[in-house]
Amino acid sequence: MFFELQHIDKSTGARAGVMHTDHGDILTPCFMPVGTQATVKTIDSQDLKNLDAPIILGNTYHLHLRPGEDLIASAGGLHKFMNWDRPILTDSGGFQVFSLGKQKEATGQGGLTKITDDGVEFRSHLDGSKHFFSPETAIDIQHKIGADIIMAFDECTPDDADLDYTKKAMDRTHAWAERCLTHHHQQLSVILSGAKRSRRIYSPTTNDRSFDSATGLAQDDSYHQFLFGIIQGANHKNLRQESARYISALDFDGIAIGGESIGYNMEATKNILDWVMPIIPADKPHYTMGVGLDPSDLLTVVAHGADMFDCVAPTRLARHGMLYTSIRNDSRAPERHSQNSQNRLNINNARFATDFSPIDPLCACSTCKNHTRAYLHHLFAAGEITGMRLATIHNLHFMLELMRQIRTAILNDQFNNFKNYWVF
């Protein structure tokens, strides 16, 4: 069994569960740090293990462009390439292709993309070279990368898309979902049956790695990859519900809710979750893509029944000196719990230059235990990379610890009280 639903909070729809993968169990709800290019920016895999991150996310589009899925496969897959032995999820590349040249006037054609029923032709943002992603291509790339959880290729619809375009994009996403499933299962049957395989044992002394002659996959390990489908439909209720029914009826291992709104527009996100959650099967994990700008956003989607989420915001904000804090009514952080601050402080603020307290006195991360606000302020003022690293460690610890507290609250049927501390 891939997913076990362990408990539902009695006063909300918040769920606690566990996903079983060959690289370890993932307790839910869970936040996934984003490692776009085989790295979570400014920290390494040992930092992530020290933070006890249960899973990280890689980006299919960026890894395809560099270093390339074939090189990653030759290294034995992404786990070995980046020295990470815990679970990995890869997105399909659909959102990145969409964002290359955001659809002009919701016509489906951006400055760097051309979308057809066959797939998407796009130009690399690095060198302008042409590439083509089809559903089958996206699956093949993710198989070679070797993530534990992979995503179906979809067309991410902009918020302002009209009904006609959104319907066409949704129908295309549904057709691509079926093609992804078919290709995924075909490839798995080849891999698991051992057909046409010329496997050799990896030798650390000669660095000899071999490949499956049928699939091109590295053969150091064999482990299962779970495929998620993605619900689209923009901000149109009928289309979102139609998409939820269609994707839920297919043989996916998990269900994701995608689109530009999710995580970006939290009011729209709540509406969309209200529309689709009653339709999505309870026995599969629910993934809200791109949620995590603010801690309160996580509690909002958990209350709606979300099990997993990812966002670049905690690490991106950290690199700019924006740090999460749990302090309530702290005179040293008067902006805490104001709607404008979104539960964070700006360490670049001049008043922190002589503040020798930790970022958050309630935080047990290595940054807060060993360094002061004044020191972090100095590092950012001096442009020192260490400041970014220490800030990233703090923000990720904050989010991961929040997940652990949320899970405990759910299991004890205390989630609503816990949520009310953050969401107001």
Secondary structure as UniProt FT lines:
FT   STRAND          3..8
FT   TURN            10..11
FT   STRAND          15..21
FT   TURN            22..23
FT   STRAND          24..28
FT   STRAND          30..32
FT   TURN            36..37
FT   TURN            41..42
FT   HELIX           45..50
FT   TURN            51..52
FT   STRAND          56..58
FT   HELIX           60..65
FT   TURN            66..67
FT   HELIX           69..74
FT   TURN            75..76
FT   HELIX           78..81
FT   TURN            82..83
FT   STRAND          88..90
FT   HELIX           94..100
FT   HELIX           104..106
FT   TURN            111..112
FT   STRAND          113..115
FT   STRAND          120..123
FT   TURN            125..127
FT   STRAND          130..133
FT   HELIX           135..145
FT   STRAND          149..151
FT   TURN            159..160
FT   HELIX           163..193
FT   TURN            194..196
FT   TURN            204..207
FT   STRAND          211..212
FT   TURN            213..215
FT   STRAND          226..231
FT   TURN            234..235
FT   HELIX           237..249
FT   STRAND          254..257
FT   TURN            260..264
FT   HELIX           266..276
FT   TURN            277..279
FT   TURN            282..283
FT   STRAND          286..288
FT   TURN            289..290
FT   HELIX           295..303
FT   TURN            304..305
FT   STRAND          308..310
FT   HELIX           313..319
FT   TURN            320..321
FT   STRAND          322..324
FT   TURN            331..332
FT   TURN            334..337
FT   TURN            339..342
FT   STRAND          344..346
FT   TURN            347..348
FT   HELIX           350..352
FT   TURN            353..354
FT   TURN            361..362
FT   HELIX           366..370
FT   HELIX           373..381
FT   TURN            382..383
FT   HELIX           385..411
FT   TURN            412..413
FT   HELIX           415..422
//
